[in-house]
Amino acid sequence: MKTRSQSAKISLSQLPVEIKRPIVEQTALVTERVYSESQKFLKLAMVDRSFHKLCSPTNWKELDLRCSGKSNLDGLINEILHRQANHVQSIIMGLHPDGVPNQKNFASDSEKIDSSSDSISSGSEKEFPAEELRYILEICTNLTKLEIRYEPTSLDEFGNFIIDPLRPITMMTPLISQLSNLTHIKLDNYNDDNTHSSEESLVKLLEKMVHLVYIRVDFIKASFPTCDFCECPESVQPSVSPLGVHLASLPYLKFIVFFHADCFNLDWSKLDWKGELEELTLHYCFKVSLRALHAFCSLFENSLVKLSLYYVPVSFSDDNLAHILPESERKLLFRLSKLQQLSIFNGYPIELLKLFREASNLKQISVKNVGEMCLEPLKNLEKPDESRGSDLESIEIVCVLRGQGF
């Protein structure tokens, strides 16, 4: 007698492809990752050969290679990728074993691996899997998204990437710079000594990625440190941020996410931006002035939808009370007609929030570090206003008293 699961399997197998396809598509939507970092595997692929084929584009759309060593990657290459590489659109990598392999030149574009090899030395699992990672990046020709736990490198006197054997992930930098089809890149700086990426090395890494839509970078050192707060030697620089110049030239760029970036300044608002930015996230960028933020956002008043500010912008008032804006800065209104989401976490959230009173399309506001400040401005936002397109859908207020977590 057949079990219920066996009967179900047989009935699924007997369905025509025209029915199987929407089943797979709907299942993919239902199991789409929301909170989990790893992509869900569609078990329908185990029903029969046709289901396996229909599920492959979803099951192998993203490869999470984090922490993988040589043997795991070698098995992936030999058993799966020779059939599924064309489905891979996204790769997450980093945190691999970091032993130094016995290879002379990992920056060479001619390096390949023998994918038929099934023998690995006992000590190889502690080595950084440079050859395997290179091979995977080379055969996944439809790759458009890359997220990497990255360790910054710099350029030598000839403008070439410096490969640091003590930080083996830098061996991948030359190949990554050739991925011209990427639309999404996330460089998550993973370095114990807080080494920052230079703007020049980032520009070289990104210069062929002309289709970029999304970029996130952590820890960027400014090539030309600029002071936007006062009249001093650093308030005027002979050159503009190289990274700013490059990003401004990208016609499809819509999302910029920076953590600990020192290069964002007033000069970015003076560039001719080809793209229409929809989201700007600046976290821990301690040198961003309110004037610089206002001038930059004004460039995208008809496209910016989301703005997230964490310890940004910085303001200095005459009495050194960081939570009080000077009179001159209280006139900098953010007239962002498309802005829907605003998140503020800094020393003067209420003062800053008032500057967005003409952002008529706001639907969600997150304000943190309110402390004992007056919440009346937030209550006023809930009141109907003829100038607003719609009432707020939600207001999230997280009160964090100064001296607690700061």
Buried (B, 14 or more C-beta within 10 A) or exposed (E): EEEEEEEEBEEBEEBEEEEBBEBBEEBBEEBEEEEEEEBBEBEBBEBBEBBBEBBBBBBBBBBBBBEBBBBBBBBBBEEBBEEBBBBBBBBBBBBBBBBBBEBEEBBEEEBEBEBEEEEEEEEBBEBBBBBBBBBBBBBBEEBBBBBBBBBBBBBEEEEEBEBBEEBBBBBBBBBBBEBEBBBBBBBBBBBEEEBBBBBBBBBBBBEBBEBBBBBBBBBBBBBBEBBBBEEEEBEEBEEBBBBBBBBBBBEEBBBBBBBBBBBBBBBBBEBEBEBBBBBBBBBBBEBBBBBBBBBBBBBBBEBBBBBBBBBBBBBBBEEEEBBBBEEEBEEBBBBBEBBBBBBBBBBBBBBBBBBBBEBBEBBBBBBBBBBEBEBEBBEEBEEEEEEBEEEBEEBEEEEBEEEEEE
